[in-house]
């Protein structure tokens, strides 16, 4: 992974207490490999009290040109 593809951590939450499930939730942003899109990734990992893992990952890609047009239209 080069510097252009390095992810920027936007949000991280880690929750858990004794005898409670452990939850990790992260939101990251990075450029696509071709540099034309912003990729937003959401990752969630939960461990039950028994230690069983549950993982969920979602990626959304937004073209940079469309994002800039949206920002220009919604300028305040």
C-alpha positions as CSV (number, residue, x, y, z in Angstrom):
1,X,0.0,0.0,0.0
2,X,1.4,3.4,-0.9
3,X,0.9,6.7,0.8
4,X,-2.0,7.6,-1.5
5,X,-3.9,4.5,-0.4
6,X,-3.1,4.8,3.3
7,X,-6.3,4.9,5.3
8,X,-7.2,7.8,7.6
9,X,-9.0,6.8,10.7
10,X,-12.1,9.0,11.1
11,X,-13.6,7.3,14.1
12,X,-12.8,4.5,16.6
13,X,-14.9,3.2,19.5
14,X,-13.9,0.3,21.7
15,X,-16.5,-0.8,24.3
16,X,-16.5,-3.5,26.8
17,X,-16.6,-4.3,30.5
18,X,-16.3,-7.4,32.7
19,X,-18.7,-10.1,31.5
20,X,-19.9,-7.8,28.7
21,X,-19.4,-8.3,24.9
22,X,-16.4,-6.4,23.5
23,X,-17.2,-4.1,20.5
24,X,-14.8,-2.4,18.2
25,X,-16.2,0.0,15.6
26,X,-14.0,1.9,13.1
27,X,-14.6,4.3,10.2
28,X,-11.8,5.0,7.7
29,X,-11.4,6.9,4.5
30,X,-8.8,6.4,1.8
31,X,-8.3,7.1,-1.9
32,X,-9.0,4.3,-4.4
33,X,-6.0,2.7,-6.2
34,X,-6.6,4.9,-9.3
35,X,-7.1,8.1,-7.1
36,X,-10.5,8.9,-8.6
37,X,-12.7,7.8,-5.7
38,X,-12.9,8.3,-1.9
39,X,-13.5,4.9,-0.2
40,X,-15.2,4.9,3.1
41,X,-14.9,1.7,5.1
42,X,-16.8,0.7,8.2
43,X,-15.6,-2.2,10.3
44,X,-17.4,-3.7,13.3
45,X,-16.1,-6.5,15.4
46,X,-17.9,-8.0,18.4
47,X,-16.9,-10.7,20.8
48,X,-19.6,-12.4,22.8
49,X,-19.1,-13.3,26.5
50,X,-18.2,-16.8,25.3
51,X,-15.5,-15.3,23.1
52,X,-17.2,-15.9,19.7
53,X,-16.3,-13.3,17.1
54,X,-18.7,-11.5,14.8
55,X,-17.1,-9.3,12.1
56,X,-18.8,-7.0,9.6
57,X,-17.1,-4.8,7.0
58,X,-18.7,-2.4,4.5
59,X,-17.0,-0.3,1.8
60,X,-18.6,2.6,-0.1
61,X,-16.9,4.3,-3.0
62,X,-17.7,7.9,-3.9
63,X,-16.2,9.5,-7.1
64,X,-14.1,12.6,-6.1
65,X,-15.6,14.6,-8.9
66,X,-19.1,13.9,-7.7
67,X,-18.1,14.8,-4.1
68,X,-16.6,18.1,-5.2
69,X,-19.8,19.0,-7.2
70,X,-21.9,18.1,-4.2
71,X,-19.7,20.3,-1.9
72,X,-19.9,23.2,-4.4
73,X,-23.7,23.0,-4.6
74,X,-24.0,22.9,-0.8
75,X,-21.5,25.6,0.0
76,X,-22.6,28.0,2.8
